[in-house]
Amino acid sequence: MKKRFVVLMGAVVIAASGGFAGPQHSAYADAVKSETAPASNEGAVQTSPAATVQAAAPLTYADLLVHKQLSQIVTLAFAFADSDIDYSSYLGAVYEGKSLAEAAGVSPGDLNDQLTASVQHTVQAEVAAGSLTATEGEQAVTSLSSAISAAVSGSLNQAARLSATDAGQDLVQLHLSRIVPNTAVYIEGSAADLLRAMQAGQSLAEAAGLSADALSDQLDSQLFADLDNAVQSGKLLAADAEARKAEAAKAIREAVSTPSFDKVNTVWMDRFGAQLVARKLDSAERLAAVQSSKDYSDVLEALAQGKTLADATGISEADLAEQLGSPIHQAIDASWLNGSLSRQAADQWKAKADEALNRLIRGEAPAGSPQADAAIAQGSTRDIVKASASYASLSYEDLKQAVASGQTLVQATGLTEEELLGTLKAEADSYIAEAVLSGRLDRSAEQATREEAYTLIRSAIETAGYAGKVDAQLYGSELASRIVEQAAETDGVNASELLEALAQGYSLSSAAHTDKDSLIYSLLRSANQEINGLAGEGRITDEESAQLKSDYTSSLLELLAK
């Protein structure tokens, strides 16, 4: 069923009485509802009756920055408190209903000025870093100033001080994805044995030697305990937890009692399967050289001369298909057994791998006319001027000015066209190859994408006054496709391991070893810097910049909901 995403906006709500209320449900969390369902206030910000709620609007990094600053306002205000007041007493006063100024023992005017100056400094730093435009910074300061004024003089809504993300959806998704290994742990058996029994036609309950009722109850209890813990830690509303329990119990019962039950394919499985096969095929020629006891460089030279892999190695096509295909199938089976692929997905990727391997062995091009991925082709050439400056040992700013004055990149760098073209092609080749190995680009479209990138490069280096204009729609598509890599970089984890965890059913935030709110904050900050950089150089318009930010947020929230 088609889904729509309702993004919660408004980091804080200011009560008409002057009181300060934070969000009880996370300002970043998305409420996913069926398109046919009537609108409701599920997941809405909980406020006092006197509260005024802003109308929903697209979530932005500025919203998150405002929320983050306001979520820390109690701690921040204590830094300016009377020195005779200890932190414990201060907190107690705040949550008994006193205003921040009263609890801190200082005048409201002084505290307001100090807090406002502090957050202004933070916002100015974000503008300087390129995370916010000047206009976004001004809007953030305005929102913060109003909220600070209310918090300093009013009382903090104690019920609202916990920010609860929609942890329920993530927990249900994880438990449903991990039903087989969780069952294996419970019966002290093997997940692989259970999967093989289910492949042969048994239900999970039958394979485990339990009744469907008994196994369902056990799996329910594990999930329900996690949901209850999420409520107790402030990550989930109690009402939402109860709704998730009812939803999950039905799904668990179906999963344990259905013969030959298989996991549902996900976008992460597709991406993981593409990455797995691409990486195995990338090493196929080297493995063939080893199998034939030939030097790898000799095999590559023979292939460059137009020989097939069979001719280059002296091994028959059938034997090569067996020797090279077997380890690929084994890797796919291993991924099925560890829960990274469903049974159906594993079968599909074996077929795709066999087809691609046979083409590789015979030296055949993909069937039909593969279309280039225009977004990745543009992405591979987006930093042409910067790459040219680096290779020519020039400053980026100096080269930009020279080109802006009417020179071509060849003229401005002092390099020959052949040398500059070769350098930039190598940069594009590396970018495109990595896109294939990460599963973002289908291997069959690799060469067509390279050719499109080469065309863009030739045009760029021959164009006087090259401005590096970016197609915003293509850029947005390519930016969204890099979310896994961005999350890995932001949180210091391995991108391949992150993708495998996603394929196994972990949420993006869990796989990145962080919380959802922090992940969204970090990713939007990174995307904002990139988009603002392009807008600042005039490579996209301000209108395109705003649309890109909105689209990226939608893509991110959608992926987080999967």
Secondary structure as the mmCIF struct_conf table of DSSP 4:
data_model
#
loop_
_struct_conf.conf_type_id
_struct_conf.id
_struct_conf.beg_label_comp_id
_struct_conf.beg_label_asym_id
_struct_conf.beg_label_seq_id
_struct_conf.end_label_comp_id
_struct_conf.end_label_asym_id
_struct_conf.end_label_seq_id
STRN STRN1 LYS A 3 VAL A 7
BEND BEND1 ALA A 11 ALA A 11
STRN STRN2 VAL A 13 ILE A 14
STRN STRN3 ALA A 15 ALA A 15
TURN_TY1_P TURN_TY1_P1 ALA A 16 SER A 17
BEND BEND2 GLY A 18 GLY A 18
STRN STRN4 PHE A 20 ALA A 21
BEND BEND3 GLN A 24 GLN A 24
STRN STRN5 HIS A 25 HIS A 25
BEND BEND4 ALA A 27 TYR A 28
STRN STRN6 ASP A 30 SER A 34
TURN_TY1_P TURN_TY1_P2 GLU A 35 THR A 36
BEND BEND5 ALA A 37 ALA A 37
HELX_LH_PP_P HELX_LH_PP_P1 PRO A 38 ALA A 39
TURN_TY1_P TURN_TY1_P3 GLU A 42 GLY A 43
HELX_LH_PP_P HELX_LH_PP_P2 ALA A 44 GLN A 46
TURN_TY1_P TURN_TY1_P4 PRO A 49 ALA A 50
STRN STRN7 ALA A 51 ALA A 51
HELX_LH_PP_P HELX_LH_PP_P3 GLN A 54 ALA A 56
HELX_RH_AL_P HELX_RH_AL_P1 TYR A 61 SER A 71
TURN_TY1_P TURN_TY1_P5 GLN A 72 GLN A 72
HELX_RH_AL_P HELX_RH_AL_P2 ILE A 73 PHE A 78
TURN_TY1_P TURN_TY1_P6 ALA A 79 PHE A 80
BEND BEND6 ALA A 81 ALA A 81
TURN_TY1_P TURN_TY1_P7 SER A 83 ASP A 84
BEND BEND7 ILE A 85 ILE A 85
HELX_RH_AL_P HELX_RH_AL_P3 TYR A 87 TYR A 95
TURN_TY1_P TURN_TY1_P8 GLU A 96 GLY A 97
HELX_RH_AL_P HELX_RH_AL_P4 LEU A 100 ALA A 104
TURN_TY1_P TURN_TY1_P9 GLY A 105 GLY A 105
BEND BEND8 VAL A 106 VAL A 106
HELX_RH_AL_P HELX_RH_AL_P5 PRO A 108 ALA A 129
TURN_TY1_P TURN_TY1_P10 GLY A 130 GLY A 130
BEND BEND9 SER A 131 LEU A 132
HELX_RH_AL_P HELX_RH_AL_P6 ALA A 134 SER A 153
BEND BEND10 GLY A 154 GLY A 154
STRN STRN8 LEU A 156 LEU A 156
HELX_RH_3T_P HELX_RH_3T_P1 GLN A 158 ALA A 160
BEND BEND11 ARG A 161 LEU A 162
STRN STRN9 ALA A 164 ALA A 164
HELX_RH_AL_P HELX_RH_AL_P7 ALA A 167 SER A 177
TURN_TY1_P TURN_TY1_P11 ARG A 178 ARG A 178
HELX_RH_AL_P HELX_RH_AL_P8 ILE A 179 ILE A 187
TURN_TY1_P TURN_TY1_P12 GLU A 188 GLU A 188
HELX_RH_AL_P HELX_RH_AL_P9 ALA A 191 GLN A 199
TURN_TY1_P TURN_TY1_P13 ALA A 200 GLY A 201
HELX_RH_AL_P HELX_RH_AL_P10 LEU A 204 ALA A 208
TURN_TY1_P TURN_TY1_P14 GLY A 209 GLY A 209
BEND BEND12 LEU A 210 LEU A 210
HELX_RH_AL_P HELX_RH_AL_P11 ALA A 212 GLN A 232
TURN_TY1_P TURN_TY1_P15 SER A 233 GLY A 234
BEND BEND13 LYS A 235 LEU A 236
HELX_RH_AL_P HELX_RH_AL_P12 ALA A 238 SER A 257
BEND BEND14 THR A 258 THR A 258
TURN_TY1_P TURN_TY1_P16 PRO A 259 SER A 260
HELX_LH_PP_P HELX_LH_PP_P4 LYS A 263 ASN A 265
HELX_RH_AL_P HELX_RH_AL_P13 VAL A 267 ASP A 282
TURN_TY1_P TURN_TY1_P17 SER A 283 SER A 283
HELX_RH_AL_P HELX_RH_AL_P14 ALA A 284 GLN A 291
TURN_TY1_P TURN_TY1_P18 SER A 292 SER A 293
HELX_RH_AL_P HELX_RH_AL_P15 TYR A 296 ALA A 304
TURN_TY1_P TURN_TY1_P19 GLN A 305 GLY A 306
HELX_RH_AL_P HELX_RH_AL_P16 LEU A 309 THR A 313
TURN_TY1_P TURN_TY1_P20 GLY A 314 GLY A 314
HELX_RH_AL_P HELX_RH_AL_P17 GLU A 317 LEU A 337
TURN_TY1_P TURN_TY1_P21 ASN A 338 GLY A 339
BEND BEND15 SER A 340 LEU A 341
HELX_RH_AL_P HELX_RH_AL_P18 ARG A 343 ARG A 362
TURN_TY1_P TURN_TY1_P22 GLY A 363 GLY A 363
HELX_LH_PP_P HELX_LH_PP_P5 GLU A 364 PRO A 366
BEND BEND16 ALA A 367 GLY A 368
HELX_LH_PP_P HELX_LH_PP_P6 PRO A 370 ALA A 372
HELX_RH_AL_P HELX_RH_AL_P19 ALA A 374 THR A 381
TURN_TY1_P TURN_TY1_P23 ARG A 382 ASP A 383
HELX_RH_AL_P HELX_RH_AL_P20 ILE A 384 TYR A 391
TURN_TY1_P TURN_TY1_P24 ALA A 392 SER A 393
HELX_RH_AL_P HELX_RH_AL_P21 TYR A 396 ALA A 404
TURN_TY1_P TURN_TY1_P25 SER A 405 GLY A 406
HELX_RH_AL_P HELX_RH_AL_P22 LEU A 409 THR A 413
TURN_TY1_P TURN_TY1_P26 GLY A 414 GLY A 414
HELX_RH_AL_P HELX_RH_AL_P23 GLU A 417 LEU A 437
TURN_TY1_P TURN_TY1_P27 SER A 438 GLY A 439
BEND BEND17 ARG A 440 LEU A 441
HELX_RH_3T_P HELX_RH_3T_P2 ARG A 443 ALA A 445
HELX_RH_AL_P HELX_RH_AL_P24 GLU A 446 GLU A 462
BEND BEND18 THR A 463 THR A 463
TURN_TY1_P TURN_TY1_P28 ALA A 464 GLY A 465
HELX_RH_AL_P HELX_RH_AL_P25 ALA A 472 SER A 481
TURN_TY1_P TURN_TY1_P29 ARG A 482 ARG A 482
HELX_RH_AL_P HELX_RH_AL_P26 ILE A 483 ASP A 491
TURN_TY1_P TURN_TY1_P30 GLY A 492 GLY A 492
HELX_RH_AL_P HELX_RH_AL_P27 ALA A 495 ALA A 503
TURN_TY1_P TURN_TY1_P31 GLN A 504 GLY A 505
HELX_RH_AL_P HELX_RH_AL_P28 LEU A 508 ALA A 511
TURN_TY1_P TURN_TY1_P32 ALA A 512 HIS A 513
BEND BEND19 THR A 514 THR A 514
HELX_RH_AL_P HELX_RH_AL_P29 LYS A 516 GLY A 536
TURN_TY1_P TURN_TY1_P33 GLU A 537 GLY A 538
BEND BEND20 ARG A 539 ILE A 540
HELX_RH_AL_P HELX_RH_AL_P30 ASP A 542 LEU A 560
TURN_TY1_P TURN_TY1_P34 ALA A 561 ALA A 561
#
